[in-house]
Structure formats: C-alpha cells, structure tokens
C-alpha cells in the first residue's frame, strides 16, 4: 500500500512538472522540483539533488529570495543525509553503477533542465 502511494505521488509530481512547463511558469516548476526532490530523497539521493539544483537555479533566475533560502536548506539537509549514508556504506571498489565495457552511463538530468540559449 505504501509503495502504491509513493508511485501515485511520483506520477502526480511528474504531471505537475509537465503542467509547469506547459505554462512556462518557473515559480511553479521551482516549487514542484523541490517537492519532488523531497519525495525522491528516500530512494535516490543523487536524483533528488539534481532536482534541488534545478529548483535553486529557477529561484535564482526569478530572484526569489525566500525560494532560494528554502531550497538551500533542503540542499544542506540532503547533503548531510548523503554524507551519513556514505559513512555507513562499506568500502566498495571504485566502480560506477551502470558501468560496462563502454564506461559508466551518464545520469539523466531532471526533465526541463535544458540550458537557455
């Protein structure tokens, strides 16, 4: 039941991202990216960090000081969580996840994180 609610929440955030993009509303996107990152942080810290970074970029572009402060606090908390996880993880060989004979796969960027021209 909990896993089903997680999947429903994830789908709702992804729909919200699509709506924010369609509306070209950076304020909505910044908030949704941050909130989606909070959902992701329990399962994928790296992906959550990418969404927080994108949220921070959008807040800075809008000069939204309150949004910047909120996202920066979220980044700090997530970095602390990442450090704690790494300190608890046993030493493993230096092999990237998804690495093959062709090298490590590149992690995807958050949807809508294209750089402006």
DOMI-72047 format. One line per field, with one value per residue (C-alpha): x negated, y, z negated; residue number from 1; residue in one letter. Coordinates in steps of 0.1 Angstrom, whole numbers. Each point is the difference from the previous one (the first is absolute). Layout:
px = c(X / ...) $
py = c(Y / ...) $
pz = c(Z / ...) $
i = c(NUM / ...) $
aa = c(A / ...) $
! end
This chain:
px = c(0 / -28 / -19 / 32 / 5 / -36 / 5 / 32 / -18 / -29 / 25 / 17 / -33 / -9 / 34 / -6 / -33 / 16 / 26 / -26 / -20 / 31 / 9 / -37 / 3 / -34 / 15 / 22 / -28 / -24 / 25 / 9 / -37 / -7 / 30 / -8 / -36 / 14 / 19 / -31 / -24 / 9 / -6 / -25 / -20 / -20 / 32 / 15 / -30 / 3 / 36 / -10 / -28 / 25 / 24 / -27 / -10 / 36 / 4 / -32 / 12 / 32 / -20 / 24 / -20 / 25 / -1 / -38 / -2 / 25 / -18 / -35 / 12 / 14 / -34 / -19 / 23 / -4 / -38 / 0 / 21 / -23 / -31 / 16 / 9 / -35 / -15 / 22 / -7 / -29 / -29 / 7 / -21 / 0 / 25 / 28 / 35 / 9 / -36 / -8 / -27 / 11 / -4 / 24 / 35 / 8 / 27 / 30 / 7 / 33 / 27 / 0 / -35 / -12 / -23 / 13 / -17) $
py = c(0 / 24 / -8 / 7 / 34 / 8 / -8 / 21 / 29 / -3 / 0 / 31 / 18 / -9 / 12 / 32 / 5 / -4 / 26 / 24 / -4 / 5 / 31 / 11 / 9 / -2 / 7 / -31 / -21 / 12 / -11 / -33 / -9 / 6 / -20 / -28 / 0 / -5 / -30 / -14 / 5 / -33 / -21 / 20 / 26 / 10 / 5 / 20 / 22 / 7 / 11 / 22 / 16 / 7 / 15 / 22 / 11 / 10 / 18 / 20 / 8 / 15 / 16 / -18 / 5 / -20 / -29 / 1 / -2 / -29 / -20 / 7 / -14 / -31 / -4 / 2 / -26 / -23 / 4 / -10 / -30 / -10 / 3 / -21 / -27 / 0 / -3 / -30 / -17 / -25 / 7 / -13 / -1 / 33 / -12 / 22 / -14 / -9 / -2 / -24 / -5 / 33 / 20 / 13 / 11 / 36 / 9 / 17 / 37 / 9 / 5 / 36 / 8 / 11 / 29 / 32 / 14) $
pz = c(0 / -9 / 33 / 19 / -16 / 7 / 37 / 0 / -15 / 25 / 29 / -14 / -2 / 35 / 13 / -20 / 17 / 34 / -9 / -13 / 33 / 21 / -19 / 1 / -36 / -17 / -34 / 2 / 14 / -28 / -26 / 16 / 6 / -37 / -12 / 24 / -13 / -35 / 12 / 18 / -28 / -17 / 32 / 21 / -17 / 32 / 20 / -28 / -1 / 38 / -5 / -29 / 21 / 28 / -25 / -13 / 35 / 8 / -33 / 6 / 35 / -15 / -28 / -25 / -32 / -21 / 25 / 1 / -38 / -1 / 27 / -15 / -34 / 19 / 18 / -33 / -16 / 30 / 0 / -36 / 8 / 28 / -22 / -27 / 26 / 14 / -35 / -7 / 33 / 0 / 23 / 35 / 31 / 19 / 27 / 12 / 0 / 36 / 10 / 28 / 26 / 15 / -33 / -25 / 12 / -4 / -25 / 15 / -7 / -15 / 25 / 13 / -11 / 34 / -1 / 15 / 31) $
i = c(1 / 2 / 3 / 4 / 5 / 6 / 7 / 8 / 9 / 10 / 11 / 12 / 13 / 14 / 15 / 16 / 17 / 18 / 19 / 20 / 21 / 22 / 23 / 24 / 25 / 26 / 27 / 28 / 29 / 30 / 31 / 32 / 33 / 34 / 35 / 36 / 37 / 38 / 39 / 40 / 41 / 42 / 43 / 44 / 45 / 46 / 47 / 48 / 49 / 50 / 51 / 52 / 53 / 54 / 55 / 56 / 57 / 58 / 59 / 60 / 61 / 62 / 63 / 64 / 65 / 66 / 67 / 68 / 69 / 70 / 71 / 72 / 73 / 74 / 75 / 76 / 77 / 78 / 79 / 80 / 81 / 82 / 83 / 84 / 85 / 86 / 87 / 88 / 89 / 90 / 91 / 92 / 93 / 94 / 95 / 96 / 97 / 98 / 99 / 100 / 101 / 102 / 103 / 104 / 105 / 106 / 107 / 108 / 109 / 110 / 111 / 112 / 113 / 114 / 115 / 116 / 117) $
aa = c(X / X / X / X / X / X / X / X / X / X / X / X / X / X / X / X / X / X / X / X / X / X / X / X / X / X / X / X / X / X / X / X / X / X / X / X / X / X / X / X / X / X / X / X / X / X / X / X / X / X / X / X / X / X / X / X / X / X / X / X / X / X / X / X / X / X / X / X / X / X / X / X / X / X / X / X / X / X / X / X / X / X / X / X / X / X / X / X / X / X / X / X / X / X / X / X / X / X / X / X / X / X / X / X / X / X / X / X / X / X / X / X / X / X / X / X / X) $
! end
